[in-house]
Each structure stands twice: as C-alpha cells, then as structure tokens.
Amino acid sequence: MNSITIVGRIKEQPVITTTAKGNPISWLLIEADRNFHNDDGSVSQDIFNVMLWKGIAEEVSAACKPGNLVAVRGRLSGDAVERNEKTFYNLSVIAEKVEILTRAKH
C-alpha cells in the first residue's frame, strides 16, 4: 500500500503550468505541524511540496489561498537520478484528493 495524508496550511498560492503534452500541473506548498513539542514547548513544521495534476490542479489553484487549512490524500512517487557517478533518490507527494478544511481570513 502506498498512501500519505497531510493536514496543514497552504504557504503560497499555487500556480498552474502546462506540461509538454498539454496537461495542467501545479505545486502546492503545505506547512504541517509535527506531532511533538520541542524542548522549549514550540512546535516545528514540515513543509511538503505536493504535485497536483489535471483537474485537481485546476480546482485547487482556483479555490485555495495561502493560509487555508487543507487535507491532502495521495501517494508517494520515488525515482533515482545519476549525477557524477552517484545515485540520488527523490521522493514526491502526488495528490489524489485535496479538501479545504478552513479558509484563511484575509
């Protein structure tokens, strides 16, 4: 099974671009609190770069704004890149569903 769920706030307005094949694509930066407190009582955040394809990219880019609390359900996609005789492994989050939980007050 390959699934991931992230709940966090949108950091930047997603912008749609188009692939060479004409498919809409967008990236969503989400800041999510970690599940523990630091020694000083503060909570650190992780920032996830989530890839949005086709209809999801169009819907999210139109409806979501920075500060919105969202839930993202998706999958992880991994690949390997050879550079200078070394292999580097990349991991991406691919969104399958994005739900707006609360809207930011502007």
Secondary structure, DSSP 8 states (H G I E B T S, - for coil): ---EEEEEEE-S----EE-TTS-EEEEEEEEEE-SS--TTS---EEEEEEEEEHHHHHHHHHH--TT-EEEEEEEEEEEEEEETTEEEEEEEEEEEEEEEEE----
